[in-house]
Amino acid sequence: MLSALITIAAVQVATARPPMPATIEEALEIVQLDEACERSEYPSLRMTMYLCQEKLTSWYFTVPDNTLSPGFVRRMVIRDGKAIKMLTDSKYFGTDSQETAFFEWQTDIAESIGQ
């Protein structure tokens, strides 16, 4: 039974990394048009998260303010040959002076999910 469940789960895993959206608007459009993506707000992390279970992908968007510029992180499960991997990509749209705040925000997210 467990073997069958693992096989079914592996079939649903993406086999290639989809291209990164070029803009934050494009990334938001991807998740907002996908009815399977669930939106959650995390004010303490200055973040909006979309959990897209069918695609085994989580998207984390900044809630921009005077120190944190627009940006996002995409985490997804993909199959690479026989291996199942968790991949993380991010894109940042701020100034050089805001870059440190974006990296600190990413660290806060990672710590909040136990990495």
Sequence and secondary structure as in RCSB ss.txt:
>XXXX:A:sequence
MLSALITIAAVQVATARPPMPATIEEALEIVQLDEACERSEYPSLRMTMYLCQEKLTSWYFTVPDNTLSPGFVRR
MVIRDGKAIKMLTDSKYFGTDSQETAFFEWQTDIAESIGQ
>XXXX:A:secstr
 HHHHHHHHHHHSBSS     SSHHHHHHHHHH TTEEEEEEGGGTEEEEEEGGGTEEEEEE   SS  SEEEEE
EEEEETTEEEEEEEEEE S GGGHHHHHHHHHHHHHHTT 
